[in-house]
Amino acid sequence: MNRRDFLTFKIERRVRVAELSCERLYMLLHDAELTGASSPSVDAESWCGGEPEAMYHRRSAVDLFEQIDRDLTDVDVLHITEREWLTAGALAEHLDRVVTEFRARGGRVEKPEETTKA
């Protein structure tokens, strides 16, 4: 999962801005749940010849939101788009925690329509 698929960075008038697409984030999280089941650990002696089974590491929602929080440490303004995709449940709670911590560091959260004002 590439963070560029749901989190983009830019600078506007010397202000560091990140845009978080909740729709893309939601789709990626659910796609990972459906297709990225972790493989069991394979012991080097448990297979004979050939290549061992592929090993996959699936990032959990907690891991992903922790990474988003780290990515936002040097950001001044956060634009959250399509927030309705994460309105209830654990995903919304994770996002709310990230937003709360971002604001506590002095960050500002804006809705996309607020940024279009002259």
C-alpha positions as CSV (number, residue, x, y, z in Angstrom):
1,M,0.0,0.0,0.0
2,N,1.5,3.3,-1.1
3,R,0.7,6.3,1.0
4,R,0.6,8.4,-2.1
5,D,-2.6,6.6,-3.0
6,F,-4.4,8.4,-0.2
7,L,-2.1,11.1,1.2
8,T,-0.6,13.9,-0.9
9,F,1.7,16.7,0.2
10,K,2.3,20.2,-1.3
11,I,3.3,23.7,-0.3
12,E,1.0,26.6,-0.7
13,R,2.3,30.1,0.2
14,R,5.0,28.5,2.5
15,V,2.4,26.5,4.3
16,R,3.0,22.7,4.3
17,V,-0.3,21.1,3.3
18,A,-1.4,17.4,3.2
19,E,-4.6,16.1,1.7
20,L,-6.1,12.9,3.0
21,S,-8.6,11.1,0.8
22,C,-10.8,9.0,3.1
23,E,-12.4,7.3,0.1
24,R,-9.1,6.0,-1.2
25,L,-7.9,5.1,2.3
26,Y,-11.1,3.1,3.0
27,M,-10.8,1.2,-0.3
28,L,-7.1,0.4,0.3
29,L,-7.8,-0.8,3.9
30,H,-10.6,-3.1,2.8
31,D,-8.7,-4.3,-0.2
32,A,-5.8,-5.3,2.1
33,E,-8.3,-7.1,4.4
34,L,-9.6,-9.1,1.5
35,T,-6.4,-9.9,-0.4
36,G,-3.5,-9.5,2.0
37,A,-3.9,-12.4,4.5
38,S,-0.6,-13.0,6.2
39,S,1.2,-16.2,5.4
40,P,2.2,-18.5,8.2
41,S,5.9,-18.4,9.2
42,V,7.9,-20.9,7.2
43,D,10.8,-22.8,8.8
44,A,13.8,-23.2,6.6
45,E,13.7,-27.0,7.3
46,S,10.0,-27.4,6.6
47,W,10.3,-27.3,2.8
48,C,12.4,-29.4,0.5
49,G,13.9,-27.8,-2.6
50,G,12.3,-25.2,-4.8
51,E,11.3,-21.9,-3.4
52,P,9.7,-21.4,0.0
53,E,6.1,-20.0,0.2
54,A,5.7,-16.3,-0.3
55,M,5.7,-14.3,2.9
56,Y,3.4,-11.3,3.1
57,H,3.2,-8.7,5.8
58,R,-0.2,-7.0,5.9
59,R,-0.3,-3.6,7.7
60,S,-3.2,-3.3,10.1
61,A,-5.4,-0.2,10.3
62,V,-3.6,0.7,13.5
63,D,-0.2,0.5,11.7
64,L,-1.5,2.6,8.8
65,F,-3.0,5.3,11.0
66,E,0.2,5.4,13.1
67,Q,2.2,6.0,9.8
68,I,-0.2,8.8,8.8
69,D,0.3,10.4,12.2
70,R,4.1,10.3,11.7
71,D,3.8,11.6,8.1
72,L,1.8,14.6,9.4
73,T,4.5,15.8,11.9
74,D,5.9,18.4,9.5
75,V,2.6,19.5,8.1
76,D,0.8,22.8,8.9
77,V,-2.6,22.2,7.3
78,L,-4.5,19.0,6.7
79,H,-7.3,18.8,4.2
80,I,-9.6,15.8,4.7
81,T,-11.7,14.8,1.7
82,E,-14.6,12.4,1.4
83,R,-14.8,12.1,5.3
84,E,-18.2,10.3,4.9
85,W,-16.2,7.1,4.0
86,L,-15.0,6.9,7.6
87,T,-17.9,8.1,9.6
88,A,-18.5,5.3,12.0
89,G,-16.6,2.4,13.6
90,A,-13.0,1.8,14.3
91,L,-11.7,3.5,11.2
92,A,-13.4,6.8,12.2
93,E,-12.0,6.4,15.7
94,H,-8.5,6.0,14.3
95,L,-8.8,9.0,12.1
96,D,-10.3,11.1,15.0
97,R,-7.2,10.2,17.1
98,V,-4.8,11.2,14.3
99,V,-6.7,14.5,13.9
100,T,-6.7,15.2,17.6
101,E,-2.9,14.6,17.9
102,F,-2.3,16.7,14.7
103,R,-4.3,19.6,16.2
104,A,-2.5,19.2,19.6
105,R,0.8,19.8,17.7
106,G,-0.6,23.1,16.3
107,G,-1.9,21.8,13.0
108,R,-5.0,23.1,11.3
109,V,-7.7,20.9,9.7
110,E,-9.7,22.4,6.9
111,K,-12.6,21.1,4.8
112,P,-11.9,21.4,1.0
113,E,-14.7,24.0,0.5
114,E,-12.9,26.2,3.1
115,T,-9.8,26.4,0.9
116,T,-11.6,27.8,-2.1
117,K,-12.4,31.1,-0.4
118,A,-10.7,34.1,-1.8
